[in-house]
Amino acid sequence: MKQTVHFGAGNIGRGFIGSLFSESGFHVTFVDIADQIINQLNEQKSYQVKLATDKLETTTIHNVAGLNNMTQEKEVVEAISNATYVTTAIGPNILPRIAPLIAHGLSERVYQTDEKLYVIACENQIGATDILKQHILDNLDEDTKERLAGRVQFFNSAVDRIVPIQEDNESLDVLVEPYYEWVVETEENIPAVEGMTIVAELAPFIERKLFTVNTGHAVIAYFGYLNGKSTIDKTLADEKIAEQVQETLKETGDYLVKQYGLDKEEHMKYIQKIIERFKNPYLNDGVTRVGRAPIRKLGPEDRLIRPATEAHKAGLAFTNLAKAIAAALLFDHQEDEEAVKLQAMIDDKGIAKVLQEVSNLPEDNEITEEVIKQYDLLK
């Protein structure tokens, strides 16, 4: 049986990437530091993925196991040596931490076999696999780097599936939305994985997804939080917020249409499809979950700042994006570490300095000025 090693045994790992590999006939070894999940995977050897619909259709995922990367490094290295794919769904910030272990696995593998290995980071970040690749190369000697050529290939990807906070944290079973998209950039003929779409150029797909799905999700969460809403679907029931989401996604859409030559009418249909996904009441997705980690989400290449800066450069409107950025700056959820840190930064330095530090926006930038204006209005 073909093998894959997947870093991240959380809900997205189990409910999305890992499940697709299992359904494609791969044995999936999940690598994580969560002992409870690893132990359950090894004891049960299966779990269920449930679709968030009224029928709650269920698929049983077989051929799974778990390894703890903190205590079972040797076993992880061996698993990488025998795998066809190595994938991740751990969050972009964790990639540098797992790169040394993957590098160790690759350095063992390339001296044992000429079989090809494909490495794909399935993260919500542009060029995530490129980032992972660089961290891996930083941990390899020159001879091993040379041996990687033709043996180990790195492909960027775009992933899209809503996996809400699970009601039962003790269970391996995962509730997911029915819709998903996994797009991988390569012109190679690689081993088939059910649900994986291969494209020659990823940029239009990943930016369309990031600046529609991720931007839209964040806008709903931050305005929902400011208006005392509990979940994404309940937030969208507020017509004023729904209109704000529409207007913001029109701005990101204008940039995407101009940048990639997308059909404007088709893209508007895509926006509507995404908004309908967000309305799914069976997901019961909390605004504080979606809005968490606002400092990361206000990063220069992330879902709010990048479309605003690109729209500004292209001479397009960005007022609604500025309003969304202002709403993110007002996200003061006390149980979110980044939210607490962000509020302390704002109190200490002010909005302009925070945007310069977190988002790489100059203090005299037109976007900064508009964000401050919108911040004062919202506050």
C-alpha positions in Angstrom: 0.0 0.0 0.0 1.2 3.5 -0.8 2.3 5.6 2.2 1.8 9.3 3.0 3.1 11.2 6.0 0.9 14.1 7.1 2.1 16.7 9.7 -0.9 17.9 11.7 -3.5 15.5 13.1 -5.9 18.3 13.9 -9.4 18.7 12.5 -8.2 19.9 9.1 -5.6 17.2 8.8 -8.0 14.4 9.7 -11.1 15.9 8.1 -9.6 17.1 4.8 -6.1 16.1 3.6 -5.7 12.9 5.5 -9.2 11.7 4.6 -8.6 12.3 0.9 -5.4 10.3 1.0 -7.1 7.4 2.8 -10.0 7.4 0.3 -7.3 7.2 -2.5 -5.8 4.0 -1.1 -2.9 5.5 0.9 -1.9 4.5 4.4 -1.8 7.8 6.3 0.7 8.4 9.1 -0.3 11.5 11.1 2.5 13.3 12.9 1.6 15.6 15.8 2.5 16.4 19.4 -1.0 15.8 20.7 -0.6 12.5 22.6 -4.3 11.9 23.0 -5.0 12.1 19.3 -1.9 10.0 18.4 -2.8 7.3 20.9 -6.4 7.2 19.6 -5.3 6.9 16.0 -3.1 3.9 16.9 -5.8 2.2 19.0 -8.8 2.8 16.8 -7.1 2.8 13.4 -10.1 4.6 11.9 -12.4 7.6 12.5 -15.4 9.2 10.8 -15.7 12.3 8.7 -19.3 13.8 8.9 -20.7 16.3 6.5 -22.4 19.4 7.9 -25.8 18.8 6.3 -29.2 17.9 7.5 -28.5 14.2 6.5 -25.1 14.2 8.2 -23.6 11.8 5.7 -20.6 9.9 7.2 -17.5 8.4 5.7 -15.2 6.0 7.7 -11.5 6.7 7.2 -9.3 3.6 7.5 -5.6 2.9 7.2 -4.4 5.6 9.6 -1.7 5.7 12.4 0.0 8.3 14.4 3.5 9.3 15.5 4.6 12.0 18.0 7.3 14.1 16.4 8.7 15.1 19.9 9.2 11.5 21.2 9.3 9.3 18.0 11.7 11.2 15.7 13.4 7.9 14.5 10.0 6.5 13.5 9.0 9.7 11.7 12.3 9.6 9.7 11.6 6.0 8.8 8.0 6.9 7.7 9.3 9.7 5.5 11.8 7.3 3.9 8.9 5.0 2.8 6.4 7.7 1.8 5.2 8.9 -1.6 3.9 12.2 -0.2 4.7 14.4 2.8 2.0 17.0 3.5 1.3 19.5 6.2 -1.7 21.3 7.7 -0.2 22.8 10.9 -0.4 26.6 10.3 2.3 28.6 8.5 4.0 29.7 11.7 4.8 26.1 12.6 6.5 25.2 9.3 10.0 26.3 10.5 9.7 24.1 13.6 9.0 20.9 11.7 11.4 21.6 8.8 14.5 20.1 10.7 12.7 16.8 11.2 11.5 16.6 7.6 15.1 17.5 6.5 16.4 14.6 8.7 13.9 12.3 7.0 14.9 13.5 3.5 18.6 13.1 4.2 18.1 9.5 5.2 15.7 8.8 2.3 17.9 10.1 -0.6 20.7 7.7 0.3 18.3 4.8 0.4 16.0 5.1 -2.6 15.6 6.9 -6.0 11.8 6.7 -5.6 10.3 10.2 -5.9 8.8 12.0 -3.0 6.3 14.9 -3.2 6.2 17.6 -0.5 3.1 19.8 -0.3 2.3 22.3 2.4 -1.5 22.6 2.6 -1.6 26.0 4.5 -3.6 29.2 4.1 -0.6 31.1 2.9 0.7 32.1 -0.6 3.9 30.0 -1.4 3.7 27.9 1.8 5.6 25.0 0.2 8.3 27.4 -1.0 8.7 28.7 2.6 8.8 25.1 4.0 11.3 24.1 1.3 13.7 26.9 2.2 13.6 26.0 5.9 14.3 22.3 4.9 17.2 23.3 2.7 18.7 25.4 5.5 18.9 22.2 7.5 20.7 20.1 4.8 24.4 19.8 3.7 25.4 20.5 0.1 25.7 16.8 -0.8 22.2 16.0 0.4 20.8 19.1 -1.4 22.3 17.8 -4.7 20.8 14.3 -4.1 17.3 15.9 -3.7 17.3 16.9 -7.3 15.0 14.6 -9.3 14.1 12.7 -6.1 12.2 15.2 -4.0 9.8 17.7 -5.5 8.0 20.6 -3.7 4.6 21.8 -5.0 2.7 24.8 -3.8 -1.0 24.3 -3.2 -4.3 26.1 -2.3 -6.7 24.5 0.1 -10.3 25.3 1.0 -12.6 23.6 3.4 -14.4 25.0 6.4 -13.8 22.8 9.5 -15.5 24.4 12.6 -14.6 23.9 16.2 -15.8 20.4 17.1 -18.3 19.8 19.9 -16.7 16.6 21.1 -12.9 17.2 21.6 -12.5 13.7 22.9 -13.4 12.0 19.6 -11.4 11.6 16.4 -14.5 12.1 14.3 -14.6 15.4 12.4 -17.5 17.5 11.2 -16.7 19.3 7.9 -18.6 21.3 5.3 -19.4 19.3 2.1 -17.5 21.7 -0.2 -13.7 21.5 -0.6 -11.0 22.4 -3.0 -7.4 21.3 -3.1 -5.4 22.7 -6.0 -1.7 21.7 -6.6 0.7 23.5 -8.9 2.7 21.1 -11.1 3.2 20.0 -14.6 4.4 16.6 -13.4 2.4 13.4 -13.7 2.1 12.6 -10.0 0.3 9.7 -8.2 -3.4 10.4 -8.1 -5.2 11.6 -5.0 -8.9 11.7 -5.0 -10.1 15.4 -4.8 -6.7 16.9 -5.8 -6.8 19.2 -8.8 -3.6 19.8 -10.8 -2.9 23.2 -12.4 0.1 24.6 -14.2 -0.3 28.0 -12.5 -1.5 28.3 -9.0 -1.5 32.1 -8.4 -5.0 32.8 -9.7 -6.5 30.0 -7.7 -4.7 30.7 -4.4 -5.4 34.5 -4.6 -9.0 33.9 -5.6 -9.5 31.6 -2.7 -7.5 33.7 -0.1 -9.2 37.0 -1.1 -12.7 35.6 -1.3 -13.0 32.8 1.2 -10.4 33.9 3.8 -11.1 37.6 3.4 -14.9 37.1 3.5 -14.7 34.8 6.5 -12.5 37.4 8.4 -14.9 40.3 7.5 -17.9 38.3 8.8 -16.0 37.3 12.0 -14.8 40.8 12.9 -18.0 42.6 12.2 -19.9 39.8 13.9 -17.8 40.2 17.0 -18.3 44.0 17.0 -22.0 43.4 16.8 -22.3 40.8 19.5 -23.0 37.8 17.2 -22.0 34.3 18.2 -21.7 32.4 14.9 -20.9 33.1 11.2 -24.3 32.1 9.9 -26.1 34.3 12.5 -23.8 37.2 11.6 -24.7 36.9 7.9 -28.4 37.1 8.9 -27.7 40.7 9.7 -28.4 42.5 6.4 -26.1 45.4 7.1 -23.1 43.1 7.8 -24.0 40.9 4.8 -23.9 44.0 2.6 -20.5 45.0 4.1 -19.2 41.5 3.2 -20.5 41.9 -0.4 -19.0 45.3 -0.8 -15.6 44.1 0.5 -15.5 41.1 -1.8 -16.4 43.3 -4.7 -13.2 45.2 -4.0 -11.1 42.1 -3.8 -12.9 40.8 -6.9 -12.1 44.0 -8.9 -8.4 43.4 -8.1 -8.6 39.7 -9.0 -10.4 40.4 -12.3 -7.9 43.0 -13.3 -4.8 41.0 -12.2 -5.7 37.6 -13.7 -8.2 38.4 -16.4 -11.0 36.5 -14.7 -14.5 36.7 -16.1 -16.2 39.3 -13.9 -19.6 37.7 -14.1 -18.2 34.3 -13.3 -16.3 35.7 -10.3 -19.4 37.3 -8.9 -21.1 33.9 -9.1 -18.1 32.5 -7.2 -18.5 35.2 -4.5 -22.2 34.3 -4.1 -21.3 30.6 -3.8 -18.8 31.3 -1.1 -21.3 33.5 0.9 -23.9 30.7 0.7 -21.3 28.3 2.2 -20.8 30.7 5.1 -24.6 30.6 5.8 -24.5 26.9 6.5 -26.1 26.6 10.0 -24.9 23.1 10.5 -21.3 24.3 10.8 -22.2 26.4 13.9 -18.9 28.2 13.3 -18.0 30.7 16.1 -16.9 34.3 15.2 -14.1 34.1 17.8 -12.7 31.0 16.2 -12.7 32.5 12.7 -11.4 35.9 14.0 -8.6 34.4 16.1 -4.9 35.4 15.6 -5.6 38.9 14.3 -1.9 39.9 14.1 -1.3 37.1 11.7 -4.4 38.0 9.7 -3.2 41.6 9.5 0.2 40.4 8.0 1.3 42.2 4.8 0.7 39.1 2.6 -2.5 38.0 4.3 -6.3 38.2 3.6 -6.9 41.9 4.5 -3.7 43.9 3.9 -2.5 42.3 0.6 -5.8 42.8 -1.3 -6.0 46.4 0.0 -2.4 47.2 -1.0 -2.8 45.5 -4.4 -6.1 47.4 -5.0 -4.4 50.7 -4.0 -1.5 50.0 -6.4 -4.0 49.2 -9.2 -5.9 52.5 -8.6 -9.0 50.5 -7.4 -11.3 51.2 -4.4 -10.2 49.9 -1.0 -12.5 51.7 1.4 -14.4 48.6 2.5 -11.2 46.6 2.9 -9.9 49.5 5.1 -13.1 49.2 7.2 -12.5 45.5 7.6 -8.9 46.1 8.7 -10.3 48.6 11.3 -12.7 46.0 12.5 -9.8 43.5 12.9 -7.9 46.1 15.0 -11.0 46.3 17.3 -11.0 42.5 17.9 -10.3 42.4 21.6 -11.4 38.9 22.5 -9.7 38.2 25.9 -9.2 34.5 25.3 -7.2 35.1 22.2 -3.5 35.7 22.9 -2.8 37.7 19.7 -6.0 39.8 20.3 -4.8 40.8 23.7 -1.3 41.5 22.4 -2.7 43.6 19.6 -4.8 45.8 21.9 -1.7 46.4 24.1 0.3 47.4 21.1 -2.5 49.8 20.0 -2.7 51.3 23.5 1.1 51.8 23.6 1.8 52.9 20.0 -1.4 53.9 18.3 -2.9 52.6 15.1 -0.5 54.0 12.5 2.6 52.6 14.3 0.9 49.2 14.7 0.0 49.0 11.0 3.6 49.9 10.2 4.9 47.2 12.4 2.4 44.4 11.8 1.3 45.1 8.2 4.3 47.0 6.7 2.0 50.0 5.9 3.9 53.3 6.0 2.3 55.8 8.4 1.6 58.3 5.6 0.0 55.6 3.4 -3.5 56.3 2.0 -4.6 52.9 3.3 -3.4 53.7 6.8 -5.2 57.1 6.7 -8.4 55.4 5.6 -8.1 52.6 8.3 -7.7 55.2 11.0 -10.7 57.1 9.8 -12.8 53.9 9.7 -11.4 52.8 13.1 -12.6 56.0 14.7 -16.1 55.6 13.1 -16.4 52.0 14.2 -15.2 52.7 17.7 
